[in-house]
Amino acid sequence: MFRVIAWVGSLLAVSAAWGAGSEAEVTVNGQAISRAEVDAAFARTSIARQPLTEEQRLVYRDHVVNVLIDGVLVKQFLDGRGVQADPGAVEKHLADFEKVLKEKGTTLEAFLDENHASLEQMTREVGELYQWFKHVDLEGTDENIRRYFEENKSSFDGSMVRASHILVEVPPRGSAEQKKSARARLEQVRAQLAAGTDFALLAKQHSDCQSKSQGGDVGYFPRRGKMTEEFAAAAFLLPKGEVSGIVESEYGFHLIKVTDRKPGQKISLATVEEDVRGMFAADLRAEVIKEMRQRSEISFRPARMTAGSDEKGPVRR
């Protein structure tokens, strides 16, 4: 399942050339990712070819670091469980990919050269991809897929929610003090809501999101694909007219008010099974990463500083 040849290009865009010699940018359970590896992975992204301020470069580079960390954590998880890729499937994938390139008038050598990668690196990365596919196949039993569909039906039936929010922004990798301050601001807003102050008015006064000009209204959105997972998950659990507790996302902290709902259509698993299996795999990977980050030692080099960060040494994630 999910044997999409085009994924190889995406994988190479964010993967590092393991083994490059330079000081460690970060170590993940003792496994080093070097600065050179991060720089090489960042250089292969499309954003690196655009004009960026130094702050923007740090933010996007930081994103690449986290993608690489996640990749290492997933590989460590799979190795720990003894999950192995099918060598035949990897060989066939590479052969099919080379055939597609020829049909497009290019070669595998040219593709690798353009992406600053070697055949050895690409083979290793495709192997890791199929190692993950194997885990998805093992976990994605018919019973588990049926259960996942029933528990997440609103993600597939066209259900929509309309919501407003009040956002207190926190910089990427914001400090504990910045997060504490943001929460405190929202607690003050919650107190005003409890006293009867209008949500839209408070959004205009306190929100850091552009939606504040519309009283915090972000319009209708589906369960997946438009809003961050934390935001959408909280909104879809709320009854119409109610306000959430404080919700943390990659943008900061939110108070969310659901203002309307549009119910979905009646559907069966058979009509959306491909989408269900794809989302099951995505959620499975997110769960693996979350679990691994909670019990892993991730240490950044002491000099590593990014926009909005006050980290100066080893940290646990």
C-alpha positions as CSV (number, residue, x, y, z in Angstrom):
1,M,0.0,0.0,0.0
2,F,1.0,3.6,-0.6
3,R,3.8,2.6,-3.0
4,V,3.9,6.0,-4.7
5,I,7.0,6.5,-6.8
6,A,6.9,10.2,-6.6
7,W,7.6,9.9,-2.8
8,V,11.2,9.3,-3.5
9,G,11.8,12.9,-4.6
10,S,10.0,14.2,-1.5
11,L,12.1,11.9,0.7
12,L,15.4,13.1,-0.8
13,A,14.3,16.7,-0.4
14,V,14.5,16.5,3.4
15,S,16.8,13.6,4.1
16,A,20.4,14.0,5.2
17,A,23.5,12.4,3.7
18,W,24.2,10.3,6.8
19,G,27.9,10.1,7.6
20,A,28.9,13.6,6.5
21,G,31.8,14.8,8.7
22,S,31.2,17.9,10.8
23,E,30.2,18.8,14.3
24,A,26.9,17.4,15.6
25,E,23.9,19.7,15.2
26,V,21.9,17.4,17.3
27,T,22.1,13.9,18.8
28,V,19.1,11.6,19.0
29,N,19.6,8.8,21.5
30,G,23.3,9.1,20.9
31,Q,23.0,9.2,17.1
32,A,24.4,12.4,15.7
33,I,23.0,14.5,12.9
34,S,25.8,16.9,11.8
35,R,25.5,20.5,10.8
36,A,26.7,19.5,7.3
37,E,23.8,17.0,7.1
38,V,21.3,19.7,8.1
39,D,22.7,22.2,5.7
40,A,22.6,19.7,2.9
41,A,19.0,18.7,3.6
42,F,18.0,22.4,3.9
43,A,19.7,23.1,0.5
44,R,17.6,20.5,-1.2
45,T,14.3,22.1,-0.1
46,S,12.5,24.5,-2.5
47,I,12.3,27.2,0.2
48,A,16.1,27.4,0.3
49,R,16.1,28.7,-3.3
50,Q,13.9,31.7,-2.3
51,P,15.1,35.0,-0.9
52,L,14.9,34.8,2.9
53,T,15.7,37.0,5.9
54,E,18.1,35.5,8.4
55,E,15.1,35.0,10.8
56,Q,13.2,33.2,8.1
57,R,16.2,31.0,7.2
58,L,16.5,30.0,10.9
59,V,12.8,29.1,11.2
60,Y,12.8,27.0,8.0
61,R,16.2,25.4,8.9
62,D,14.8,24.6,12.3
63,H,11.9,22.8,10.6
64,V,14.3,20.7,8.6
65,V,16.1,19.8,11.8
66,N,12.9,18.5,13.3
67,V,12.0,16.5,10.1
68,L,15.4,14.9,10.3
69,I,15.0,14.2,14.0
70,D,11.6,12.6,13.3
71,G,13.1,10.4,10.6
72,V,15.8,9.1,13.0
73,L,13.2,8.4,15.7
74,V,11.0,6.4,13.3
75,K,14.0,4.4,12.1
76,Q,15.1,3.7,15.7
77,F,11.5,2.6,16.6
78,L,11.4,0.3,13.6
79,D,14.8,-1.2,14.2
80,G,13.9,-1.7,17.8
81,R,10.9,-3.7,16.8
82,G,12.9,-5.7,14.2
83,V,10.8,-4.5,11.3
84,Q,12.6,-5.1,8.0
85,A,11.9,-3.9,4.5
86,D,11.4,-6.4,1.6
87,P,14.6,-6.1,-0.5
88,G,12.7,-7.2,-3.6
89,A,10.2,-4.4,-3.1
90,V,13.0,-1.8,-2.7
91,E,14.7,-3.1,-5.9
92,K,11.5,-3.0,-7.9
93,H,10.7,0.6,-6.6
94,L,14.1,1.8,-7.8
95,A,13.7,0.1,-11.2
96,D,10.2,1.6,-11.6
97,F,11.4,5.0,-10.6
98,E,14.2,4.9,-13.1
99,K,11.7,3.8,-15.8
100,V,9.5,6.8,-15.0
101,L,12.5,9.1,-15.3
102,K,13.4,7.7,-18.7
103,E,9.9,8.2,-19.9
104,K,10.3,11.9,-18.9
105,G,13.5,12.2,-20.9
106,T,16.0,12.1,-18.1
107,T,18.1,9.6,-16.2
108,L,18.5,8.4,-12.6
109,E,22.1,9.8,-12.6
110,A,20.8,13.3,-13.6
111,F,18.1,13.1,-10.9
112,L,20.6,12.2,-8.2
113,D,23.0,14.9,-9.4
114,E,20.2,17.5,-9.3
115,N,19.3,16.5,-5.7
116,H,22.9,16.3,-4.5
117,A,22.5,12.6,-3.6
118,S,24.1,9.3,-4.3
119,L,22.6,6.0,-5.4
120,E,23.7,4.5,-2.1
121,Q,21.9,7.2,-0.2
122,M,18.8,6.9,-2.3
123,T,18.7,3.1,-1.9
124,R,19.1,3.4,1.8
125,E,16.2,6.0,2.0
126,V,13.9,3.9,-0.1
127,G,14.7,1.0,2.1
128,E,13.7,3.0,5.2
129,L,10.5,4.0,3.4
130,Y,9.6,0.4,2.8
131,Q,10.6,-0.5,6.3
132,W,7.9,1.9,7.4
133,F,5.4,0.5,4.8
134,K,6.0,-2.9,6.4
135,H,5.0,-1.6,9.8
136,V,1.9,0.0,8.4
137,D,1.0,-3.3,6.7
138,L,1.4,-5.1,10.0
139,E,-0.7,-2.5,12.0
140,G,-3.3,-1.9,9.3
141,T,-5.3,-5.0,9.7
142,D,-8.9,-5.0,8.5
143,E,-10.1,-4.9,12.1
144,N,-7.9,-1.9,12.9
145,I,-8.9,-0.1,9.8
146,R,-12.6,-0.6,10.5
147,R,-12.2,0.6,14.1
148,Y,-10.2,3.7,12.9
149,F,-12.9,4.5,10.3
150,E,-15.7,4.4,12.9
151,E,-13.7,6.5,15.4
152,N,-12.8,9.1,12.7
153,K,-15.8,9.1,10.5
154,S,-16.1,12.9,10.6
155,S,-12.7,13.1,8.8
156,F,-14.2,11.4,5.7
157,D,-17.9,12.2,5.6
158,G,-17.6,15.9,4.7
159,S,-18.5,17.2,8.2
160,M,-17.7,20.9,8.6
161,V,-17.3,23.2,11.6
162,R,-17.2,27.0,11.7
163,A,-15.2,28.5,14.5
164,S,-13.7,31.7,15.8
165,H,-10.6,31.9,17.9
166,I,-8.4,34.1,19.9
167,L,-4.7,33.4,19.4
168,V,-1.8,34.4,21.6
169,E,1.3,33.8,19.4
170,V,4.4,32.1,20.7
171,P,7.6,32.2,18.5
172,P,8.8,28.9,17.0
173,R,10.6,27.0,19.8
174,G,9.4,29.6,22.2
175,S,10.8,29.5,25.8
176,A,9.0,28.2,28.8
177,E,8.6,31.8,30.0
178,Q,7.1,32.9,26.7
179,K,4.6,30.0,26.9
180,K,3.7,30.8,30.5
181,S,3.1,34.4,29.6
182,A,0.9,33.5,26.7
183,R,-1.2,31.2,28.8
184,A,-1.6,33.9,31.4
185,R,-2.9,36.3,28.8
186,L,-5.5,33.8,27.7
187,E,-6.5,33.1,31.2
188,Q,-7.3,36.8,31.6
189,V,-9.4,36.6,28.4
190,R,-11.2,33.6,29.7
191,A,-12.1,35.5,32.9
192,Q,-13.6,38.3,30.7
193,L,-15.6,35.7,28.7
194,A,-16.9,34.2,32.0
195,A,-18.0,37.7,33.0
196,G,-20.1,38.0,29.9
197,T,-17.8,39.9,27.5
198,D,-18.5,39.1,23.8
199,F,-16.0,36.7,22.2
200,A,-15.8,38.6,19.0
201,L,-15.0,41.8,20.8
202,L,-12.2,40.1,22.8
203,A,-10.8,38.6,19.6
204,K,-10.5,42.1,18.1
205,Q,-8.8,43.3,21.2
206,H,-6.5,40.5,22.1
207,S,-5.9,38.0,19.2
208,D,-2.6,37.9,17.3
209,C,-4.3,36.3,14.3
210,Q,-5.4,38.4,11.2
211,S,-8.9,36.9,11.8
212,K,-9.3,39.3,14.7
213,S,-10.7,41.8,12.2
214,Q,-13.6,39.4,11.7
215,G,-14.0,38.8,15.4
216,G,-11.8,35.8,15.2
217,D,-13.9,34.0,12.6
218,V,-11.9,31.5,10.5
219,G,-14.9,30.2,8.5
220,Y,-15.8,26.6,7.9
221,F,-13.2,23.8,7.8
222,P,-13.1,20.0,7.6
223,R,-11.7,17.8,10.3
224,R,-8.5,17.3,8.4
225,G,-6.4,19.2,5.9
226,K,-7.0,22.9,6.6
227,M,-6.3,23.7,10.3
228,T,-3.6,22.3,12.5
229,E,-4.5,18.9,14.1
230,E,-4.7,20.4,17.6
231,F,-7.0,23.2,16.6
232,A,-9.3,20.9,14.4
233,A,-9.5,18.2,17.0
234,A,-10.5,20.6,19.7
235,A,-13.1,22.3,17.5
236,F,-14.8,19.1,16.4
237,L,-15.3,18.0,20.0
238,L,-17.0,21.3,21.0
239,P,-20.8,21.7,20.9
240,K,-22.1,24.7,19.0
241,G,-21.8,27.9,21.0
242,E,-19.2,26.6,23.5
243,V,-15.7,27.8,24.0
244,S,-12.7,25.5,24.4
245,G,-10.1,25.5,27.1
246,I,-6.6,26.7,26.2
247,V,-5.4,24.8,23.1
248,E,-1.7,24.7,22.2
249,S,-0.6,24.5,18.5
250,E,2.6,25.3,16.6
251,Y,1.4,28.9,16.4
252,G,0.8,29.5,20.1
253,F,-2.2,29.2,22.3
254,H,-5.9,29.5,21.3
255,L,-9.4,29.9,22.7
256,I,-11.8,28.4,20.2
257,K,-15.5,29.0,19.9
258,V,-17.6,26.8,17.6
259,T,-20.3,28.9,15.9
260,D,-21.9,26.5,13.5
261,R,-21.8,22.9,12.2
262,K,-22.5,21.2,8.9
263,P,-23.2,17.4,9.3
264,G,-21.5,15.0,6.9
265,Q,-23.1,12.5,4.5
266,K,-23.7,8.8,5.3
267,I,-20.8,6.8,4.0
268,S,-19.4,3.3,4.1
269,L,-15.8,2.2,4.6
270,A,-15.7,0.6,1.1
271,T,-16.3,4.0,-0.5
272,V,-13.4,5.7,1.2
273,E,-11.0,2.9,2.2
274,E,-8.0,4.2,0.3
275,D,-8.3,7.6,2.1
276,V,-8.8,5.9,5.4
277,R,-5.7,3.7,5.0
278,G,-3.7,6.8,4.0
279,M,-4.8,8.8,7.1
280,F,-4.3,5.7,9.3
281,A,-0.7,5.6,8.2
282,A,-0.2,9.3,8.8
283,D,-1.7,9.1,12.3
284,L,0.3,6.0,13.0
285,R,3.6,7.8,12.2
286,A,2.6,10.8,14.3
287,E,1.9,8.5,17.2
288,V,5.3,6.8,16.8
289,I,7.1,10.1,16.7
290,K,5.1,11.4,19.8
291,E,5.9,8.3,21.8
292,M,9.6,8.3,20.8
293,R,10.0,12.0,21.5
294,Q,8.6,11.5,25.0
295,R,11.1,8.9,25.9
296,S,14.1,9.9,23.9
297,E,17.2,12.0,24.7
298,I,17.6,14.7,22.1
299,S,20.5,17.1,22.7
300,F,21.3,20.1,20.6
301,R,24.8,21.6,20.3
302,P,25.4,24.3,22.9
303,A,25.7,27.1,20.3
304,R,22.5,26.2,18.5
305,M,20.2,29.2,18.6
306,T,17.0,29.7,16.5
307,A,14.5,32.5,16.3
308,G,12.5,32.8,19.5
309,S,14.6,30.2,21.3
310,D,16.6,30.4,24.5
311,E,18.0,26.9,24.4
312,K,21.7,26.9,25.2
313,G,22.4,23.2,25.9
314,P,21.2,19.6,26.0
315,V,17.4,19.3,26.2
316,R,15.0,16.5,26.5
317,R,12.1,16.4,24.1
